[in-house]
């Protein structure tokens, strides 16, 4: 195989690939032999049909295999031999072949830049270290009490902390339900700080059978992209009001959660859980800071082809759920996130090369076996829970890369006071823990 490479644009290469007739014929001979062994042809003993007969009988299949197997294989081989880093799928064109002659074609390829990474030892990041306060433990216990509270139906206006069972529908200015929408039931906790202010105000004081109409102005950072910055009008009809009855916070409450615990034992377990959650969150935050530091220390031009396909697929996936959303607006929203993700993945792969990090299928199987042994389960059960093992391999790969990098960069710890357990959260509509209203 002969390969000529030339630059045809910023971070784009064109490969002229020439396969000699002998190389093509060897592939065809192997293919014809495989068809001869696999299929019996009339008038010939199994495996004894002449080449010409097999070639004539399976002409279309052999031609397809030539272009769907041999050509992609040689493209992959050429990319590896030329030590190119593809940023997108190669584009094959100008295929030319006649029986007994060479096979030639062109490959256009977007590539990642060649670059030398900044020394990891010169990168410095901060890690916030936060303790657990007694107030956080008590706030968590209050949440447990709230979740296990009994509720009773009451005949009065909905007050703070009550649960309002309601019907919600999207309407126009004349009060008619919008086409394409339907009434939906929602459970709303009166006064929940995670509710949008308009929903919070509309729900307060409602009595069973009463309805209110109101308009909502969604913030620009709302969780549902198609509602960001939009205005919607709703009708909320109260079905019933339920009041919470909290159990006393005592040993009996603790034993209802675990017969082996008293109240102090429950407090100790809650503290351990919060500490574990804080460590996990701090590690995630540290890794995100590390990614930002890697990107800042290693600026490079991002191949546009690396963005084109993923951005198009992401936009189409969102529009399949909401066809009315503007394509250009979605691209503006998602492009920065996707650019960061592409830079992240490229830099982590370069770090892995420099550190000699890889995760093989055997490594994945070893980790699956370790989990099975630790949890007293079968390997098959663990495999089923993990699902896509290739995705799990990528997870293990990134864990190893981050471990290697964090062992070299400078991490400066910053001690901060414990925050309130009731952390702020984005405002939402009703449903779930705050929830969202029906969408048009």
C-alpha positions in Angstrom: 0.0 0.0 0.0 1.3 3.5 -0.9 0.1 6.5 0.9 0.7 10.2 0.1 -0.4 12.8 2.6 -0.9 16.5 2.1 -2.4 19.4 4.0 -5.6 20.7 2.5 -6.8 23.2 5.2 -6.4 24.0 8.8 -6.2 20.7 10.7 -7.3 18.8 7.6 -5.3 16.2 5.6 -5.9 14.4 2.3 -4.6 10.9 1.8 -4.1 9.4 -1.6 -4.1 5.6 -1.1 -2.9 3.2 -3.8 -3.4 -0.6 -3.4 -1.4 -2.7 -5.8 -3.3 -5.3 -7.8 -1.5 -8.1 -6.0 -2.7 -6.9 -2.6 -6.3 -6.5 -3.9 -6.2 -10.0 -5.5 -4.9 -11.6 -2.2 -8.0 -10.1 -0.4 -10.3 -11.4 -3.2 -8.7 -14.9 -3.2 -9.3 -15.1 0.6 -12.8 -14.0 0.2 -13.5 -16.4 -2.7 -12.1 -19.3 -0.6 -14.3 -18.3 2.3 -17.4 -18.3 0.1 -16.3 -21.7 -1.4 -16.1 -23.3 2.1 -19.3 -21.7 3.3 -21.7 -22.4 0.4 -22.4 -25.5 -1.8 -22.8 -24.7 -5.5 -24.9 -27.0 -7.8 -22.8 -29.5 -9.7 -19.8 -29.3 -7.4 -18.7 -31.1 -4.3 -18.6 -29.0 -1.2 -15.4 -26.8 -1.3 -14.5 -27.8 -4.8 -16.1 -25.1 -7.0 -13.6 -23.2 -9.3 -12.7 -19.6 -8.5 -14.5 -18.3 -11.6 -17.7 -20.0 -10.7 -17.6 -18.7 -7.1 -16.7 -15.2 -8.4 -19.6 -15.2 -10.9 -22.1 -16.5 -8.3 -21.2 -14.0 -5.6 -20.1 -11.1 -7.7 -22.2 -8.4 -5.9 -21.3 -9.7 -2.5 -17.6 -9.7 -3.3 -17.7 -6.2 -4.7 -19.5 -4.9 -1.6 -16.9 -6.6 0.7 -14.1 -5.0 -1.3 -15.4 -1.5 -0.5 -16.9 -2.2 2.9 -14.1 -4.3 4.4 -10.8 -3.8 2.5 -11.1 -0.1 2.0 -12.0 0.8 5.6 -9.3 -1.6 6.9 -6.6 0.1 4.7 -7.8 3.6 5.8 -7.4 2.6 9.4 -4.0 1.2 8.6 -2.9 4.3 6.7 -4.0 6.6 9.6 -2.0 4.5 12.1 1.1 4.4 9.9 1.0 8.1 9.3 0.5 8.7 13.1 -2.5 10.9 12.5 -5.1 11.7 15.2 -8.6 11.7 13.5 -11.0 14.3 14.9 -14.0 13.0 12.9 -14.9 10.0 10.7 -12.8 10.0 7.5 -14.5 10.9 4.2 -13.7 8.5 1.3 -14.0 9.5 -2.3 -12.7 9.0 -5.8 -12.8 5.2 -5.6 -11.3 3.6 -8.8 -11.0 -0.1 -9.4 -11.1 -2.5 -12.4 -10.5 -6.3 -12.0 -6.8 -7.1 -12.2 -5.8 -3.4 -11.7 -4.8 -1.3 -8.6 -7.4 0.1 -6.3 -7.1 3.8 -5.6 -9.1 6.3 -3.5 -8.8 9.5 -1.5 -9.4 10.1 2.1 -10.2 13.5 3.6 -9.5 13.6 7.3 -9.9 16.3 10.0 -7.1 15.8 12.6 -6.3 17.0 16.1 -3.3 19.3 16.4 0.2 18.0 17.3 1.2 19.6 20.5 3.4 19.2 23.6 1.5 19.4 26.8 2.5 21.8 29.6 4.2 20.0 32.5 1.7 18.7 34.9 3.9 19.7 37.8 3.5 23.4 36.9 -0.3 23.3 37.2 -1.9 24.4 40.6 -5.5 24.1 41.6 -7.4 24.7 44.8 -9.4 22.1 46.7 -12.1 23.3 49.1 -12.2 21.3 52.3 -15.5 21.6 54.2 -16.5 20.1 57.5 -19.9 18.8 58.7 -21.7 20.9 61.3 -24.2 19.7 63.9 -26.7 21.9 62.1 -26.3 20.0 58.9 -26.9 16.7 60.7 -30.0 18.1 62.4 -31.3 19.4 59.0 -30.8 16.0 57.4 -32.7 14.4 60.3 -35.5 16.9 59.8 -35.6 15.9 56.1 -36.0 12.3 57.2 -38.8 13.2 59.5 -40.5 15.1 56.7 -40.2 12.2 54.2 -41.7 9.7 56.7 -44.4 12.0 57.9 -48.0 10.8 57.7 -50.5 13.0 56.0 -54.2 13.6 56.7 -56.8 15.4 54.6 -58.0 18.7 55.9 -60.8 21.0 54.9 -59.2 24.4 55.0 -57.0 26.7 52.8 -53.5 25.3 52.0 -50.9 26.6 54.4 -47.1 26.4 54.8 -45.9 22.9 54.7 -49.2 21.4 53.4 -49.3 19.1 50.4 -51.7 20.4 47.7 -53.0 17.8 45.2 -53.9 19.8 42.1 -54.7 19.7 38.4 -52.6 21.9 36.3 -53.2 22.9 32.7 -51.6 25.4 30.3 -54.0 28.0 28.9 -54.2 31.0 26.6 -55.3 34.5 27.6 -59.0 33.6 27.1 -58.6 30.7 29.6 -58.8 27.9 27.0 -56.4 25.0 27.3 -53.7 25.2 24.7 -53.9 22.7 21.8 -51.4 19.8 22.2 -51.4 20.0 26.0 -53.4 18.2 28.6 -54.3 18.5 32.3 -51.7 17.0 34.6 -51.9 16.2 38.2 -49.2 17.6 40.5 -48.4 17.4 44.2 -47.1 20.8 45.5 -45.6 21.5 48.9 -46.8 24.9 50.0 -43.9 27.3 50.5 -41.3 25.0 49.0 -38.4 27.4 48.2 -37.5 25.4 45.1 -40.8 26.3 43.5 -40.9 29.3 41.1 -42.3 32.3 42.9 -45.4 32.3 40.7 -46.3 28.7 41.5 -45.6 29.3 45.2 -47.9 32.3 45.3 -50.7 30.6 43.2 -50.7 27.5 45.5 -50.8 29.2 48.8 -54.3 29.6 50.4 -56.1 27.5 47.8 -59.0 25.4 49.0 -60.3 22.1 47.5 -62.3 22.9 44.4 -60.9 26.4 44.0 -58.9 27.4 40.9 -56.5 30.1 40.0 -55.0 31.4 36.8 -51.5 32.9 36.7 -48.6 33.7 34.4 -45.1 32.4 34.8 -41.9 34.1 33.6 -39.2 31.4 33.4 -35.6 32.4 34.2 -32.9 32.2 31.6 -31.2 29.4 33.6 -34.3 27.2 34.0 -33.7 23.5 33.9 -35.8 22.9 30.8 -34.2 24.4 27.8 -37.4 25.0 25.8 -38.8 27.1 28.7 -35.8 29.3 29.4 -36.8 33.0 29.2 -40.3 32.1 28.1 -43.7 33.1 29.5 -46.5 30.6 30.1 -50.1 30.9 31.5 -51.6 28.2 33.7 -54.7 27.2 35.6 -54.3 25.4 38.9 -57.3 23.7 40.4 -57.0 22.3 44.0 -58.3 18.8 44.5 -57.4 18.3 48.1 -55.2 19.6 50.9 -53.2 17.2 53.1 -51.4 18.2 56.3 -48.2 16.5 57.5 -48.0 14.9 60.9 -44.3 14.6 61.9 -43.2 11.8 64.3 -41.1 12.9 67.3 -37.3 12.7 66.8 -36.5 10.1 69.4 -35.1 6.5 69.8 -38.3 5.1 68.4 -38.0 7.1 65.2 -34.4 5.9 64.8 -35.4 2.3 65.3 -38.1 2.7 62.7 -35.2 3.2 60.2 -32.9 0.6 61.7 -33.8 -1.6 64.7 -30.2 -1.6 65.8 -29.9 2.2 66.2 -30.9 4.7 68.9 -31.1 8.4 68.2 -27.4 9.1 68.8 -26.5 6.1 66.6 -28.7 7.6 63.8 -27.0 10.9 64.2 -23.6 9.3 63.9 -24.7 7.4 60.7 -26.1 10.6 59.2 -22.8 12.4 59.9 -20.8 9.6 58.1 -23.2 9.8 55.1 -22.8 13.5 54.8 -19.1 13.3 55.1 -19.0 10.7 52.3 -21.3 12.8 50.1 -19.0 15.9 50.8 -15.9 13.9 49.8 -17.5 12.7 46.6 -18.7 16.2 45.7 -15.3 17.7 46.6 -13.6 15.1 44.3 -15.9 15.9 41.4 -15.3 19.7 41.9 -11.6 19.1 42.1 -11.6 17.1 38.8 -13.6 19.9 37.1 -11.1 22.4 38.3 -8.3 20.2 37.0 -10.0 20.0 33.5 -10.3 23.8 33.4 -6.6 24.1 34.4 -5.5 21.7 31.7 -7.5 23.6 29.1 -6.0 26.9 30.2 -2.5 25.6 30.3 -2.8 23.9 26.8 -4.5 26.2 24.3 -5.1 24.8 20.9 -7.3 25.2 17.8 -10.3 22.9 18.0 -11.0 21.1 14.7 -14.5 22.3 13.5 -15.2 18.8 12.2 -14.9 17.5 15.8 -17.8 19.8 16.7 -20.0 19.4 13.6 -21.3 15.9 14.1 -21.8 15.8 17.9 -23.5 19.3 17.9 -25.9 18.3 15.1 -26.8 15.0 16.9 -27.4 16.9 20.2 -29.5 19.6 18.6 -31.6 17.0 16.7 -32.2 15.0 19.8 -33.5 18.0 21.6 -35.7 19.1 18.7 -37.1 15.6 18.4 -38.7 16.2 21.8 -39.6 19.8 21.1 -39.7 20.5 17.3 -40.6 24.1 17.9 -37.4 25.1 19.6 -35.0 27.3 17.5 -32.0 25.4 16.1 -29.7 28.4 16.2 -30.6 29.1 19.8 -29.9 25.5 20.7 -26.5 25.7 19.0 -25.6 28.8 21.0 -26.6 27.1 24.2 -24.8 23.8 23.6 -21.7 24.8 21.6 -19.6 26.1 24.6 -20.4 23.0 26.6 -19.5 20.7 23.7 -16.3 22.6 23.0 -15.2 22.2 26.6 -16.0 18.4 26.5 -14.1 17.9 23.2 -11.0 19.8 24.6 -11.3 17.8 27.9 -11.4 14.4 26.1 -8.5 15.2 23.8 -6.3 16.5 26.6 -7.1 13.5 28.9 -6.2 11.2 26.0 -2.9 13.0 25.5 -2.1 12.8 29.2 -2.9 9.1 29.1 -0.4 8.6 26.2 2.3 10.4 28.1 1.7 8.4 31.3 1.3 5.1 29.5 -2.3 4.7 30.8 -4.7 2.2 29.2 -7.6 0.1 30.2 -8.0 -3.2 28.3 -11.0 -5.5 28.2 -9.1 -7.8 30.5 -8.8 -4.9 33.0 -12.6 -4.4 32.8 -13.2 -8.1 33.4 -10.9 -8.0 36.4 -12.8 -5.1 37.9 -16.1 -6.8 37.3 -14.8 -9.9 39.1 -13.5 -7.7 42.0 -16.9 -6.0 42.4 -18.7 -9.4 42.3 -16.3 -10.8 45.0 -16.7 -7.8 47.2 -20.5 -7.6 47.0 -21.1 -11.4 47.1 -22.7 -11.5 43.7 -22.1 -13.3 40.5 -20.0 -11.9 37.7 -23.1 -12.1 35.4 -25.2 -10.0 37.8 -22.5 -7.3 38.0 -22.1 -7.3 34.2 -25.9 -6.8 33.8 -25.9 -3.9 36.3 -23.0 -2.2 34.6 -24.7 -2.5 31.2 -22.5 -1.1 28.5 -19.0 -2.4 29.4 -17.3 -0.1 26.9 -18.8 2.8 28.7 -17.6 1.3 32.0 -14.1 0.9 30.4 -14.1 4.6 29.6 -15.1 5.3 33.2 -12.2 3.3 34.5 -9.8 4.9 32.0 -10.7 8.4 33.2 -10.4 7.3 36.8 -6.8 6.2 36.1 -6.0 9.4 34.2 -7.3 11.6 37.0 -5.4 9.6 39.6 -2.2 10.0 37.7 -2.7 13.8 37.1 -3.7 14.6 40.7 -0.5 12.8 41.8 1.5 15.4 39.9 -0.3 18.7 40.0 -0.1 21.0 43.0 -3.3 20.9 45.0 -3.7 23.7 47.6 -6.3 23.0 50.2 -8.6 25.7 51.5 -10.5 25.1 54.7 -14.0 26.7 54.7 -16.8 26.6 57.4 -19.6 24.1 57.0 -22.4 25.3 54.8 -26.1 25.1 55.6 -27.5 21.7 54.7 -30.5 23.4 52.9 -28.3 24.4 49.9 -29.9 26.6 47.3 -31.3 24.9 44.2 -32.6 26.1 40.9 -36.3 27.2 41.0 -38.8 24.7 39.5 -42.4 24.2 38.8 -44.5 21.6 40.6 -44.0 17.9 40.5 -41.3 15.7 42.1 -39.2 17.7 44.5 -40.3 21.1 43.2 -41.0 19.5 39.7 -41.8 21.1 36.4 -45.1 22.0 34.8 -46.4 20.4 31.6 -44.8 21.7 28.5 -46.6 22.6 25.3 
